[in-house]
Amino acid sequence: MANNDIMINGVNKTGLIGGEDDEVVHADQLNHRVEELERDKREREEKVKKLEAEIEELMKEKTAMKELIDELKKAENEKSESESKASIAKRMMELETEVARLQHNLISSMNVGEEANREIEELRGEIEALKGEKAALEADSDRKISELERK
């Protein structure tokens, strides 16, 4: 068998003529394919690492967004609670004003009632006095009639 120089993928290979030469070419092709697959594997592994890093970053952002949303909800609840408290305080002030007005009206009504009771008592006193005067006048009138009848 004779030696021949063979160029495979730009590399000078010394091979044998015949069946062994085909095997060398086939082995070189397989080696080249293995190298391509290993390079592709490394590229894919690098891409996977980049994607995993990106996923991790996105997860961190998601967590940060959830925290922000929770803080915003809490702030909104506190604002709503604060508005509710302000509304309650306003209503409470309105009710206190109404109570004060009603108390004033009650006191005024009680004063009017007391004044009316005093007037009633005064009128009763006057009635009693008039009854007394009436009785005195009737007695005087009866006495005068009796005197006139005697005469």
Accessible surface in RSA format (square Angstrom, percent):
REM  Atomic radii and reference values for relative SASA: ProtOr
REM  Chains: A
REM  Algorithm: Lee & Richards
REM  Probe-radius: 1.40
REM  Slices: 20
REM RES _ NUM      All-atoms   Total-Side   Main-Chain    Non-polar    All polar
REM                ABS   REL    ABS   REL    ABS   REL    ABS   REL    ABS   REL
RES MET A   1   175.64  91.0  90.56  59.9  85.09 202.6 100.53  85.5  75.11  99.5
RES ALA A   2    56.96  52.4  47.30  73.0   9.67  22.0  54.02  76.1   2.95   7.8
RES ASN A   3   108.08  74.5  82.73  79.9  25.35  61.0  18.99  45.7  89.09  86.1
RES ASN A   4    57.69  39.8  52.65  50.9   5.04  12.1  17.36  41.8  40.33  39.0
RES ASP A   5   107.13  75.0  75.23  74.9  31.90  75.4  21.30  50.1  85.83  85.6
RES ILE A   6    31.17  17.7  27.71  20.6   3.46   8.3  31.17  22.4   0.00   0.0
RES MET A   7   130.09  67.4 103.48  68.5  26.62  63.4  96.80  82.3  33.30  44.1
RES ILE A   8    20.91  11.9  16.33  12.2   4.57  11.0  19.31  13.9   1.60   4.4
RES ASN A   9    98.32  67.8  57.76  55.8  40.56  97.7  31.79  76.5  66.52  64.3
RES GLY A  10    66.22  81.7   0.00   N/A  66.22  81.7  32.00  87.8  34.22  76.6
RES VAL A  11    76.69  50.5  73.69  66.7   3.01   7.2  76.69  66.6   0.00   0.0
RES ASN A  12    95.85  66.1  71.54  69.1  24.31  58.5  24.74  59.6  71.10  68.7
RES LYS A  13    67.50  32.9  65.76  40.4   1.73   4.1  23.53  21.2  43.97  46.8
RES THR A  14    95.07  67.6  66.97  67.9  28.10  67.0  41.78  56.1  53.29  80.6
RES GLY A  15     4.47   5.5   0.00   N/A   4.47   5.5   4.47  12.3   0.00   0.0
RES LEU A  16    61.28  34.1  61.20  43.8   0.09   0.2  61.21  43.0   0.07   0.2
RES ILE A  17    80.98  46.1  77.40  57.7   3.57   8.6  77.45  55.8   3.53   9.6
RES GLY A  18    40.67  50.2   0.00   N/A  40.67  50.2  34.20  93.8   6.47  14.5
RES GLY A  19    50.72  62.6   0.00   N/A  50.72  62.6  36.24  99.5  14.48  32.4
RES GLU A  20    71.82  41.2  70.03  53.0   1.80   4.3  29.38  56.8  42.44  34.7
RES ASP A  21    28.15  19.7  28.14  28.0   0.01   0.0   2.00   4.7  26.15  26.1
RES ASP A  22   101.84  71.3  97.38  96.9   4.46  10.5  27.98  65.8  73.87  73.7
RES GLU A  23   122.90  70.6 116.45  88.1   6.44  15.3  43.07  83.3  79.83  65.2
RES VAL A  24    51.76  34.1  49.19  44.5   2.57   6.2  51.73  44.9   0.04   0.1
RES VAL A  25    43.42  28.6  43.42  39.3   0.00   0.0  43.42  37.7   0.00   0.0
RES HIS A  26   102.51  56.0 101.84  70.8   0.67   1.7  71.47  73.7  31.04  36.1
RES ALA A  27    45.66  42.0  42.83  66.1   2.84   6.5  45.31  63.8   0.35   0.9
RES ASP A  28    19.89  13.9  16.26  16.2   3.63   8.6   4.64  10.9  15.25  15.2
RES GLN A  29    99.27  55.5  94.01  68.7   5.26  12.5  30.18  64.2  69.09  52.4
RES LEU A  30    92.01  51.2  91.74  65.6   0.27   0.7  91.82  64.5   0.19   0.5
RES ASN A  31    86.35  59.5  84.78  81.9   1.57   3.8  18.13  43.6  68.22  65.9
RES HIS A  32    67.25  36.8  65.23  45.3   2.02   5.2  48.55  50.0  18.70  21.8
RES ARG A  33   125.45  52.7 125.11  63.8   0.34   0.8  41.93  57.3  83.52  50.6
RES VAL A  34    73.34  48.3  72.93  66.0   0.41   1.0  73.32  63.7   0.02   0.1
RES GLU A  35   100.65  57.8  98.01  74.2   2.64   6.3  31.71  61.3  68.94  56.3
RES GLU A  36    55.55  31.9  52.12  39.4   3.43   8.2  14.05  27.2  41.50  33.9
RES LEU A  37    87.46  48.7  83.47  59.7   3.99  10.0  83.80  58.9   3.66   9.8
RES GLU A  38    85.96  49.4  84.87  64.2   1.10   2.6  26.36  51.0  59.60  48.7
RES ARG A  39   112.83  47.4 112.83  57.5   0.00   0.0  38.52  52.6  74.31  45.0
RES ASP A  40    53.34  37.4  51.54  51.3   1.80   4.3  17.08  40.2  36.26  36.2
RES LYS A  41   124.83  60.9 120.50  73.9   4.33  10.3  67.42  60.7  57.41  61.2
RES ARG A  42   126.97  53.3 126.20  64.3   0.78   1.9  59.61  81.5  67.37  40.8
RES GLU A  43   100.00  57.4  94.11  71.2   5.89  14.0  39.34  76.1  60.66  49.5
RES ARG A  44   153.18  64.3 152.00  77.5   1.18   2.8  50.74  69.3 102.43  62.1
RES GLU A  45    78.19  44.9  75.95  57.5   2.24   5.3  33.05  63.9  45.14  36.9
RES GLU A  46   102.13  58.6 100.46  76.0   1.67   4.0  33.71  65.2  68.42  55.9
RES LYS A  47   131.13  64.0 128.65  78.9   2.48   5.9  73.62  66.3  57.50  61.3
RES VAL A  48    75.74  49.8  75.36  68.2   0.37   0.9  75.73  65.8   0.01   0.0
RES LYS A  49   142.34  69.4 137.45  84.3   4.89  11.7  81.24  73.1  61.10  65.1
RES LYS A  50   148.90  72.6 140.78  86.4   8.12  19.3  89.73  80.8  59.17  63.0
RES LEU A  51    84.89  47.3  84.82  60.7   0.07   0.2  84.82  59.6   0.07   0.2
RES GLU A  52   101.85  58.5  97.06  73.4   4.80  11.4  37.53  72.6  64.33  52.5
RES ALA A  53    62.04  57.0  51.17  79.0  10.87  24.7  56.75  79.9   5.29  14.0
RES GLU A  54    98.52  56.6  92.47  70.0   6.04  14.4  31.56  61.0  66.96  54.7
RES ILE A  55   101.02  57.5 100.81  75.1   0.20   0.5 101.02  72.7   0.00   0.0
RES GLU A  56   100.06  57.4  96.55  73.0   3.51   8.4  33.16  64.1  66.90  54.6
RES GLU A  57    88.14  50.6  87.37  66.1   0.77   1.8  33.00  63.8  55.14  45.0
RES LEU A  58    96.54  53.8  92.57  66.2   3.97  10.0  92.82  65.2   3.72  10.0
RES MET A  59   106.20  55.0 105.29  69.7   0.92   2.2  84.60  71.9  21.61  28.6
RES LYS A  60   122.02  59.5 113.63  69.7   8.39  20.0  71.98  64.8  50.04  53.3
RES GLU A  61    85.31  49.0  82.10  62.1   3.21   7.6  31.18  60.3  54.13  44.2
RES LYS A  62   107.40  52.4 101.41  62.2   5.99  14.3  59.08  53.2  48.31  51.5
RES THR A  63    74.94  53.3  73.73  74.7   1.21   2.9  48.85  65.6  26.09  39.4
RES ALA A  64    55.70  51.2  49.00  75.6   6.70  15.3  51.07  71.9   4.64  12.3
RES MET A  65   115.01  59.6 114.62  75.9   0.39   0.9  97.52  82.9  17.49  23.2
RES LYS A  66   116.34  56.8 115.30  70.7   1.04   2.5  68.92  62.0  47.43  50.5
RES GLU A  67    98.21  56.4  97.08  73.4   1.13   2.7  33.30  64.4  64.91  53.0
RES LEU A  68    89.14  49.6  87.13  62.3   2.00   5.0  88.60  62.2   0.53   1.4
RES ILE A  69    85.98  48.9  85.71  63.9   0.27   0.7  85.93  61.9   0.05   0.1
RES ASP A  70    88.39  61.9  82.49  82.1   5.90  14.0  27.37  64.4  61.03  60.9
RES GLU A  71   110.89  63.7 104.92  79.4   5.97  14.2  40.93  79.2  69.96  57.1
RES LEU A  72   107.86  60.1 104.38  74.7   3.48   8.7 104.88  73.7   2.98   8.0
RES LYS A  73   125.36  61.2 123.89  76.0   1.47   3.5  74.20  66.8  51.16  54.5
RES LYS A  74   131.91  64.4 128.38  78.8   3.53   8.4  74.43  67.0  57.48  61.2
RES ALA A  75    54.18  49.8  47.74  73.7   6.44  14.6  49.98  70.4   4.20  11.1
RES GLU A  76   118.15  67.8 112.71  85.3   5.44  13.0  35.85  69.3  82.30  67.2
RES ASN A  77    96.33  66.4  92.77  89.7   3.56   8.6  21.92  52.8  74.41  71.9
RES GLU A  78    96.09  55.2  91.63  69.3   4.46  10.6  41.19  79.7  54.90  44.8
RES LYS A  79   133.13  64.9 126.85  77.8   6.28  15.0  75.81  68.2  57.32  61.1
RES SER A  80    58.20  49.2  55.47  74.0   2.73   6.3  22.90  48.8  35.30  49.5
RES GLU A  81    99.77  57.3  94.98  71.9   4.79  11.4  31.12  60.2  68.65  56.1
RES SER A  82    65.80  55.6  60.28  80.4   5.52  12.7  26.64  56.7  39.15  54.9
RES GLU A  83    98.38  56.5  91.28  69.1   7.10  16.9  44.57  86.2  53.81  43.9
RES SER A  84    55.15  46.6  48.58  64.8   6.56  15.1  27.11  57.7  28.03  39.3
RES LYS A  85   131.56  64.2 126.39  77.5   5.17  12.3  80.36  72.3  51.20  54.5
RES ALA A  86    63.01  57.9  50.05  77.2  12.96  29.5  58.14  81.9   4.87  12.9
RES SER A  87    69.87  59.0  61.72  82.4   8.15  18.8  30.01  63.9  39.86  55.8
RES ILE A  88   115.43  65.7 112.59  83.9   2.84   6.8 114.81  82.7   0.62   1.7
RES ALA A  89    48.50  44.6  45.82  70.7   2.68   6.1  48.13  67.8   0.37   1.0
RES LYS A  90   135.22  66.0 131.10  80.4   4.12   9.8  78.07  70.3  57.15  60.9
RES ARG A  91   129.94  54.6 129.09  65.8   0.85   2.0  47.55  65.0  82.40  49.9
RES MET A  92   108.06  56.0 106.15  70.2   1.91   4.6  77.20  65.6  30.86  40.9
RES MET A  93   127.64  66.1 125.87  83.3   1.77   4.2  97.81  83.2  29.83  39.5
RES GLU A  94    79.41  45.6  70.15  53.1   9.25  22.0  39.09  75.6  40.31  32.9
RES LEU A  95    83.56  46.5  83.33  59.6   0.23   0.6  83.40  58.6   0.17   0.5
RES GLU A  96    98.11  56.3  92.18  69.7   5.93  14.1  42.04  81.3  56.07  45.8
RES THR A  97    94.10  66.9  87.86  89.1   6.24  14.9  67.79  91.1  26.30  39.8
RES GLU A  98    69.37  39.8  67.87  51.3   1.50   3.6  29.58  57.2  39.79  32.5
RES VAL A  99    78.20  51.5  77.60  70.3   0.60   1.4  78.17  67.9   0.03   0.1
RES ALA A 100    56.33  51.8  49.93  77.0   6.40  14.6  51.65  72.7   4.68  12.4
RES ARG A 101   116.30  48.8 109.84  56.0   6.46  15.4  65.88  90.0  50.41  30.6
RES LEU A 102    91.54  51.0  87.64  62.7   3.90   9.8  88.03  61.8   3.50   9.4
RES GLN A 103   102.78  57.5 101.54  74.2   1.24   2.9  27.95  59.5  74.83  56.8
RES HIS A 104   120.22  65.7 117.30  81.5   2.92   7.5  74.27  76.5  45.95  53.5
RES ASN A 105    62.61  43.2  60.69  58.7   1.91   4.6  22.00  52.9  40.60  39.2
RES LEU A 106   105.39  58.7 101.33  72.5   4.06  10.2 104.84  73.6   0.55   1.5
RES ILE A 107    98.64  56.1  98.64  73.5   0.00   0.0  98.64  71.0   0.00   0.0
RES SER A 108    44.31  37.4  40.86  54.5   3.45   7.9  30.77  65.5  13.54  19.0
RES SER A 109    69.91  59.1  58.02  77.4  11.89  27.4  32.39  69.0  37.52  52.6
RES MET A 110   103.72  53.7  95.69  63.3   8.03  19.1  91.68  77.9  12.04  16.0
RES ASN A 111    79.44  54.8  77.90  75.3   1.54   3.7  24.21  58.3  55.23  53.4
RES VAL A 112   102.33  67.3 100.54  91.0   1.79   4.3 101.58  88.3   0.75   2.0
RES GLY A 113    30.77  37.9   0.00   N/A  30.77  37.9  30.27  83.1   0.49   1.1
RES GLU A 114    90.35  51.9  87.78  66.4   2.57   6.1  32.27  62.4  58.08  47.4
RES GLU A 115    95.73  55.0  95.72  72.4   0.01   0.0  21.57  41.7  74.16  60.5
RES ALA A 116    43.08  39.6  39.18  60.5   3.91   8.9  42.36  59.7   0.72   1.9
RES ASN A 117    90.45  62.4  89.27  86.3   1.18   2.8  21.67  52.2  68.77  66.5
RES ARG A 118   138.32  58.1 136.10  69.4   2.22   5.3  70.30  96.1  68.03  41.2
RES GLU A 119    91.14  52.3  90.53  68.5   0.61   1.5  27.17  52.5  63.98  52.2
RES ILE A 120    78.09  44.4  77.60  57.8   0.49   1.2  78.00  56.2   0.09   0.3
RES GLU A 121   103.37  59.3  95.85  72.5   7.53  17.9  45.53  88.1  57.84  47.2
RES GLU A 122   111.58  64.1 101.34  76.7  10.25  24.4  41.47  80.2  70.12  57.2
RES LEU A 123    99.22  55.3  99.17  70.9   0.05   0.1  99.17  69.6   0.05   0.1
RES ARG A 124   137.86  57.9 136.86  69.8   1.00   2.4  44.46  60.8  93.40  56.6
RES GLY A 125    38.91  48.0   0.00   N/A  38.91  48.0  33.18  91.1   5.73  12.8
RES GLU A 126    99.86  57.3  96.05  72.7   3.81   9.1  37.14  71.8  62.73  51.2
RES ILE A 127    85.67  48.8  85.34  63.6   0.33   0.8  85.61  61.6   0.06   0.2
RES GLU A 128   105.98  60.8  98.70  74.7   7.28  17.3  43.25  83.7  62.73  51.2
RES ALA A 129    55.82  51.3  41.84  64.6  13.98  31.8  53.14  74.8   2.68   7.1
RES LEU A 130   107.95  60.1 105.51  75.5   2.44   6.1 105.63  74.2   2.32   6.2
RES LYS A 131   119.60  58.3 113.93  69.9   5.67  13.5  70.26  63.2  49.34  52.6
RES GLY A 132    40.60  50.1   0.00   N/A  40.60  50.1  34.83  95.6   5.77  12.9
RES GLU A 133   100.50  57.7  96.28  72.8   4.22  10.0  37.55  72.6  62.95  51.4
RES LYS A 134   124.55  60.8 121.77  74.7   2.78   6.6  67.60  60.8  56.94  60.7
RES ALA A 135    57.11  52.5  50.64  78.1   6.47  14.7  53.10  74.8   4.01  10.6
RES ALA A 136    61.02  56.1  49.18  75.9  11.84  26.9  56.81  80.0   4.21  11.2
RES LEU A 137   119.67  66.6 117.65  84.2   2.02   5.1 118.06  82.9   1.61   4.3
RES GLU A 138    88.55  50.8  86.23  65.2   2.31   5.5  37.07  71.7  51.48  42.0
RES ALA A 139    60.76  55.9  49.93  77.0  10.83  24.6  56.02  78.9   4.74  12.6
RES ASP A 140    44.12  30.9  40.84  40.6   3.28   7.7  18.23  42.9  25.88  25.8
RES SER A 141    52.78  44.6  47.30  63.1   5.48  12.6  24.51  52.2  28.27  39.6
RES ASP A 142    89.49  62.7  87.09  86.7   2.40   5.7  26.42  62.2  63.07  62.9
RES ARG A 143   126.13  53.0 120.19  61.3   5.94  14.1  65.65  89.7  60.48  36.7
RES LYS A 144   108.31  52.8 107.55  66.0   0.76   1.8  58.27  52.5  50.03  53.3
RES ILE A 145    87.25  49.6  87.03  64.8   0.22   0.5  87.23  62.8   0.02   0.0
RES SER A 146    43.49  36.8  41.62  55.5   1.88   4.3  13.35  28.4  30.15  42.2
RES GLU A 147    69.26  39.8  67.45  51.0   1.81   4.3  21.30  41.2  47.95  39.2
RES LEU A 148   124.47  69.3 109.54  78.4  14.93  37.5 109.75  77.1  14.72  39.6
RES GLU A 149   135.44  77.8 101.90  77.1  33.54  79.9  47.16  91.2  88.29  72.1
RES ARG A 150   189.51  79.6 153.00  78.0  36.51  86.9  69.84  95.5 119.67  72.5
RES LYS A 151   189.58  92.5 128.37  78.8  61.20 145.7  97.53  87.8  92.04  98.0
END  Absolute sums over single chains surface
CHAIN  1 A    13687.0      12520.1       1166.9       8001.6       5685.4
END  Absolute sums over all chains
TOTAL         13687.0      12520.1       1166.9       8001.6       5685.4
